[in-house]
Amino acid sequence: MSPLAHGLGGATDLPIPLTYALVGAAWALTFSFAVLLFAWRRPRLNPDSPGFVLPAPIRRMIDARATRTVIATASVIITACVLLIAVFGSSDPALNPVPGVLYVGVWVGVMMGSLLIGPIWKVLSPVRAIHRFGCLLLHRPPDHGFLRYRETWGYYPAAISLFSFVWLELAWHTPGSVSSVLTWLLGYLIVTSIGLILFGTVWAERADPLEVYSTLLARLSPYGRNRAGQPVLRMPLNNLAGTPGLAGSVAVAATLLGSTAFDSFSTFPRWRELVDDLASVVDPTLVRTAGLLVFIGVVGGLFSVAALATGGVSRADRTLLPRRLALSLTPIIAGYLIAHYLTFLVEKGQATVLLFADPLDRGWNIAGLADRDVDYVLSNHPSLLATSTVLAVLIGHILGVAAAHDRCLRLLPPRHQLTGQLALMLTMVGFTFTGLYLLFGG
């Protein structure tokens, strides 16, 4: 199984003409922004809204120590099994499920699950589980470390770690090899463990790439907690409004969004021809790395310039606008996650599960999995696939516009609340056009 064989194909694979998709996107965004300007005159999103408190039995089950212990134990055991399979299983990625566990189960499955039920990697993280157990033995609170995590670092360590993953997936010459995946996994486990020991749980919250990504998308889930710490259900945009605007927020969002765009772009025949033509002069990995960096830089640069293009605020406040408005990119990231990886999750996910029939290449047939076949449920229904793709992208962008508008109402003076958002709107329209072109026009 090749991790690069994911996502959606070009326009020939989907029944909706690219022109219709682009025109529909432009009208949807323009109309939504006009409605927001004339019907959404004051801030409405409240991250402290009471929401609906979950029934007491459900709250007790969610917060019970026994529940957390069982999940943590299972996570550590599964992680150990995955590492054993990577070391002692087949080196052929077509026979070894480990690449699929990382690319499908964690990178896509966990993140889509976070959109539905909250920051699940915070609970599933094997490194957090081992750290908590070590702190229990040493009678140390998990949030205490030996060093202080500097506020100026913000999410920058997470952005660097996220880039290491997307670089492995999209630029490295053998992203699907078991050895490459094992190397990244070991690096992740070692770096995160050392970070937790040195800085405490703040390292997981701001530097663990998987937890930061999961928590970011969880801001769009209906699950949250009220001021008393009780689990509640509330409107997702209210949760999104509580996203902290820390240093590195734009870097994280740009890495996630830019890498997804580059993933689609890398399927274009002209790009592949360029990489092949330059292979005799430049290592293809360097060419793909440069392309990946360009896409991430363009996304981050355009968004930052658009966020700064307003008046009526002090220079100090202006420099903080990109990070404070970065939350508006979260719905866009979620929309492209669904549009780009839904087929990958459903169909490659099945293929990964089937590989567990014989994870160590010993001729086993655990649970009769070897006798089953992948059900290409989405690929066999292209109309459904295309419709869900367009809707995911458009809904993501409309929610992004809404979040940006509400935040601008809080940050900008009344005289600049309209003009101060125009550059941001145009940038989001540009992201919509480009994203749909990459998804459908490849």
C-alpha positions in Angstrom: 0.0 0.0 0.0 1.5 3.3 -1.0 0.6 6.3 1.2 0.8 8.5 -1.8 -2.1 6.8 -3.5 -4.6 8.6 -1.4 -7.0 11.4 -1.8 -9.1 12.2 -4.8 -8.2 12.1 -8.4 -8.6 14.8 -11.0 -11.7 16.0 -12.8 -11.9 12.9 -14.9 -12.7 11.0 -11.8 -15.6 13.2 -10.6 -18.8 14.1 -12.5 -19.0 17.7 -11.5 -17.4 20.1 -14.0 -14.6 22.2 -12.6 -16.2 25.4 -13.9 -19.5 24.7 -12.0 -17.6 23.9 -8.8 -15.6 27.2 -9.0 -18.7 29.3 -9.9 -20.7 27.7 -7.1 -17.9 28.3 -4.6 -17.6 32.0 -5.6 -21.3 32.6 -5.3 -21.6 30.7 -2.0 -18.7 32.6 -0.4 -19.8 36.0 -1.7 -23.3 35.5 -0.6 -22.3 34.2 2.8 -20.0 37.2 3.4 -22.7 39.7 2.3 -25.1 38.0 4.8 -22.6 38.2 7.5 -21.9 41.9 6.9 -25.6 42.9 6.9 -27.1 40.4 9.3 -24.2 39.6 11.7 -23.6 43.1 13.2 -22.3 42.1 16.6 -20.1 39.3 18.0 -22.2 36.1 18.6 -19.7 33.4 19.3 -19.0 32.7 22.9 -16.5 30.0 23.9 -17.9 30.1 27.5 -21.5 29.4 26.4 -23.1 26.9 28.9 -24.2 24.5 26.2 -26.0 21.3 27.1 -24.5 19.5 30.0 -24.2 15.8 29.4 -26.2 13.5 31.7 -24.4 12.5 34.9 -23.8 8.9 34.0 -22.1 9.9 30.8 -20.0 12.5 32.6 -18.9 10.0 35.2 -18.0 7.5 32.5 -15.9 10.1 30.5 -14.0 11.4 33.5 -13.7 8.1 35.4 -10.1 7.1 36.2 -10.9 3.5 35.2 -12.0 4.7 31.8 -8.8 6.7 31.3 -6.6 3.8 32.6 -8.2 1.3 30.3 -7.7 3.6 27.2 -4.2 4.5 28.2 -3.2 0.8 28.8 -4.7 -0.2 25.5 -2.9 2.6 23.7 0.5 1.6 25.1 -0.1 -2.0 24.2 -1.2 -1.2 20.6 1.8 1.1 20.2 4.2 -1.6 21.3 2.5 -4.1 18.9 2.8 -1.7 16.0 6.6 -1.2 16.7 7.1 -5.0 17.0 5.3 -5.5 13.6 7.4 -2.8 12.1 10.6 -4.5 13.3 9.8 -8.1 12.9 7.1 -8.0 10.1 7.6 -7.9 6.4 9.6 -5.0 4.9 7.2 -4.9 2.0 4.6 -2.1 2.7 2.1 -4.1 0.7 2.2 -6.8 3.4 2.9 -4.7 6.5 0.1 -2.7 8.1 2.3 -0.3 10.0 2.4 2.4 7.2 -1.4 2.3 7.0 -1.7 2.6 10.8 0.3 5.9 10.7 -1.0 7.4 7.5 -4.6 6.1 7.6 -5.4 5.4 11.3 -3.6 8.2 13.0 -3.1 11.0 10.5 -6.6 10.7 9.0 -8.8 8.5 11.3 -7.9 10.2 14.6 -8.2 13.6 13.1 -11.6 13.0 11.6 -12.6 11.5 14.9 -11.6 14.6 16.6 -14.0 16.6 14.5 -16.8 14.5 15.9 -16.0 13.8 19.5 -13.3 16.1 20.6 -9.5 16.0 21.2 -9.1 12.2 21.3 -5.4 12.1 20.8 -5.0 13.8 24.2 -6.6 10.6 25.6 -5.1 8.1 23.2 -1.5 9.4 23.3 0.8 6.5 24.4 3.5 9.0 25.4 1.1 10.9 27.7 0.1 7.6 29.2 3.6 6.5 30.0 4.5 10.0 31.3 1.5 10.0 33.7 2.5 6.5 34.9 6.1 7.7 35.5 4.9 10.8 37.4 2.6 8.6 39.5 5.6 6.5 40.5 7.7 9.5 41.3 4.9 11.4 43.0 5.3 14.3 40.6 2.4 16.3 39.0 2.4 15.6 35.3 2.2 19.3 34.4 5.5 20.1 36.2 8.7 19.8 34.3 12.4 20.7 35.0 12.3 23.6 32.6 9.9 26.4 31.7 8.3 26.3 28.3 8.7 29.8 26.8 5.5 31.6 25.7 7.4 32.9 22.6 7.7 29.4 21.4 3.9 28.9 21.1 3.1 26.3 18.5 6.3 26.6 16.6 7.7 23.3 17.8 4.5 21.6 16.7 4.7 23.3 13.3 8.2 22.0 12.8 7.1 18.5 13.8 4.1 18.6 11.5 6.4 19.7 8.7 8.6 16.6 9.4 5.5 14.4 8.9 4.2 16.0 5.7 7.8 16.1 4.3 8.0 12.3 4.9 4.7 11.8 3.2 5.1 14.1 0.3 8.8 14.8 -0.3 10.8 11.8 0.8 11.6 9.3 -1.9 10.2 6.2 0.0 7.4 7.5 2.2 5.6 4.2 2.3 8.6 2.1 3.3 8.3 0.4 6.7 11.7 1.6 7.7 10.9 5.3 6.9 7.6 5.1 8.9 9.4 3.3 11.8 12.1 6.0 11.9 9.5 8.8 12.1 7.5 7.0 14.8 10.6 6.4 16.9 11.6 10.0 16.5 8.1 11.2 17.5 8.0 9.0 20.6 11.5 10.0 21.7 11.2 13.7 21.1 7.7 13.8 22.7 8.8 11.8 25.7 11.9 14.0 26.3 9.7 17.1 25.9 7.2 15.9 28.5 9.9 15.1 31.0 11.6 18.5 30.6 8.6 20.8 30.3 5.6 18.8 31.5 2.2 18.5 29.8 2.5 21.9 28.2 4.9 20.2 25.7 2.1 17.9 24.6 -0.4 20.7 24.3 1.8 23.0 22.2 4.6 20.9 20.7 3.2 17.4 20.1 2.2 17.6 16.4 -0.5 14.9 16.7 -2.1 16.4 19.8 -2.0 20.0 18.4 -3.6 18.9 15.2 -6.2 16.8 17.0 -7.0 19.6 19.4 -7.2 22.2 16.6 -9.8 20.1 14.7 -11.7 19.3 18.0 -12.5 23.0 18.2 -15.1 22.2 15.5 -16.7 19.3 17.4 -19.8 19.8 19.5 -17.9 18.5 22.5 -16.5 20.9 25.0 -16.3 21.7 28.7 -18.0 24.5 30.6 -16.4 26.7 33.2 -17.0 24.1 35.9 -15.1 21.5 33.8 -18.2 19.5 33.0 -18.5 17.8 29.5 -21.1 19.7 27.4 -22.4 19.9 23.9 -22.5 23.3 22.3 -22.5 24.9 18.8 -19.1 24.0 17.3 -18.3 27.6 16.3 -18.5 28.6 20.0 -15.8 26.1 20.7 -13.8 27.4 17.8 -14.0 31.0 19.2 -12.0 29.7 22.2 -9.0 28.8 20.1 -5.9 30.5 21.7 -4.1 32.9 19.3 -0.5 31.8 20.2 2.7 32.3 18.4 3.0 29.8 15.6 -0.7 29.4 15.0 -0.4 30.6 11.4 2.6 28.3 10.9 0.6 25.3 12.0 -2.4 26.2 9.9 -0.2 27.0 6.8 1.6 23.7 7.2 -1.6 21.7 7.3 -3.4 23.5 4.5 -0.4 24.1 2.3 0.7 20.5 2.5 -2.8 19.2 1.5 -2.8 21.6 -1.5 0.7 20.4 -2.5 -0.5 16.8 -2.2 -3.1 17.5 -4.8 -0.8 19.5 -7.0 1.8 16.7 -7.0 -0.6 14.6 -9.0 -0.5 17.0 -11.9 1.4 15.4 -14.9 3.4 18.6 -15.5 4.7 18.6 -12.0 5.7 15.0 -12.3 7.4 15.7 -15.6 9.3 18.6 -14.1 10.5 16.4 -11.2 11.6 13.7 -13.7 13.3 16.2 -16.0 15.3 17.7 -13.1 16.2 14.3 -11.6 19.5 14.2 -13.5 20.6 17.6 -12.0 18.7 17.8 -8.6 17.6 15.1 -6.2 13.8 14.7 -6.7 13.5 14.9 -2.9 14.9 18.4 -2.9 12.6 19.4 -5.7 9.5 18.1 -3.9 10.8 19.7 -0.6 11.0 23.1 -2.4 7.5 22.7 -3.8 6.1 21.8 -0.4 7.8 24.8 1.2 6.5 27.1 -1.6 2.9 26.0 -1.0 3.2 26.3 2.8 4.9 29.7 2.5 2.3 31.1 0.0 -0.6 30.0 2.3 1.0 31.5 5.4 2.2 34.6 3.6 -1.1 35.4 1.9 -3.1 34.9 5.0 -0.8 37.0 7.1 -0.8 39.9 4.6 -4.6 39.7 4.4 -5.0 39.8 8.2 -2.6 42.7 8.5 -4.4 44.7 5.7 -6.6 46.8 8.0 -6.6 50.1 9.7 -7.7 51.6 13.0 -5.5 49.5 15.2 -2.1 50.1 16.8 1.1 48.7 15.3 1.4 46.3 18.3 -2.2 45.0 17.8 -1.8 44.8 14.1 1.2 42.4 14.4 -1.0 40.1 16.5 -3.9 40.0 14.0 -2.6 37.0 12.0 -2.4 34.7 15.0 -5.7 36.0 16.4 -7.5 35.3 13.1 -5.7 32.0 12.4 -8.7 30.2 13.9 -10.6 31.0 10.7 -8.4 28.6 8.8 -9.4 25.6 11.0 -12.8 25.0 9.2 -10.9 25.3 5.9 -8.4 22.7 7.0 -11.2 20.4 8.2 -13.1 20.8 4.9 -10.0 19.8 2.9 -9.2 17.0 5.3 -12.7 15.5 4.5 -12.6 16.3 0.8 -9.1 15.0 0.2 -8.8 12.0 2.5 -12.3 10.6 2.9 -11.8 8.0 0.2 -8.4 7.2 1.6 -9.8 6.6 5.1 -12.7 4.4 4.0 -10.9 2.3 1.4 -7.3 2.3 2.4 -8.4 1.9 5.9 -10.1 -1.4 5.0 -6.9 -2.5 3.2 -4.9 -1.7 6.4 -7.2 -3.7 8.6 -7.0 -6.7 6.2 -3.2 -6.7 6.5 -3.6 -7.6 10.2 -4.6 -11.0 9.0 -0.8 -11.8 8.9 1.0 -8.9 10.5 4.3 -10.8 10.9 4.3 -12.5 7.6 4.0 -16.0 9.1 1.2 -17.3 6.9 -1.6 -16.6 9.5 -5.2 -15.7 8.8 -6.3 -13.9 12.0 -10.1 -13.6 12.2 -10.4 -14.8 8.6 -9.3 -11.3 7.4 -7.3 -12.7 4.5 -10.5 -14.0 3.0 -12.1 -10.6 2.8 -11.8 -7.9 0.1 -11.9 -4.1 0.2 -15.3 -2.7 -0.5 -14.8 0.4 -2.7 -18.0 2.0 -1.5 -17.0 5.6 -2.4 -15.1 5.0 -5.6 -18.1 3.0 -6.9 -20.4 6.0 -6.3 -18.6 9.0 -7.9 -21.6 11.3 -7.7 -21.9 10.9 -4.0 -18.1 11.3 -3.7 -18.0 14.5 -5.8 -21.0 16.0 -4.0 -19.5 15.4 -0.6 -16.2 16.8 -1.7 -17.7 20.1 -2.9 -19.9 20.4 0.2 -16.9 19.8 2.5 -14.9 22.5 0.9 -17.7 25.0 0.7 -18.9 24.5 4.2 -15.4 24.7 5.5 -14.8 28.0 3.8 -18.2 29.5 4.8 -17.6 28.5 8.5 -14.1 30.0 8.1 -15.6 33.3 6.9 -18.1 33.3 9.8 -15.3 32.7 12.3 -13.2 35.4 10.9 -16.1 37.9 10.7 -17.0 37.3 14.3 -13.4 37.7 15.5 -13.0 40.9 13.4 -16.0 42.4 15.1 -14.2 41.9 18.4 -10.8 43.1 17.3 -11.4 45.9 14.8 -12.9 49.4 15.5 -16.4 50.0 14.1 -15.1 52.2 11.2 -12.9 49.4 9.9 -14.9 46.3 10.5 -16.1 46.2 6.9 -13.0 47.4 5.0 -10.7 45.5 7.3 -12.2 42.2 6.3 -12.2 42.6 2.5 -8.6 41.4 2.0 -9.3 38.4 4.2 -12.5 37.6 2.2 -10.6 37.8 -1.1 -7.9 35.5 0.3 -10.5 32.9 1.3 -12.2 33.1 -2.1 -8.7 32.5 -3.6 -8.2 29.5 -1.3 -11.5 28.1 -2.5 -10.8 28.5 -6.2 -7.3 27.1 -5.8 -8.4 24.2 -3.6 -11.2 23.1 -5.9 -9.0 23.4 -8.9 -6.4 21.2 -7.3 -9.0 18.7 -6.3 -11.0 18.6 -9.6 -8.6 20.0 -12.2 -5.7 17.7 -11.7 
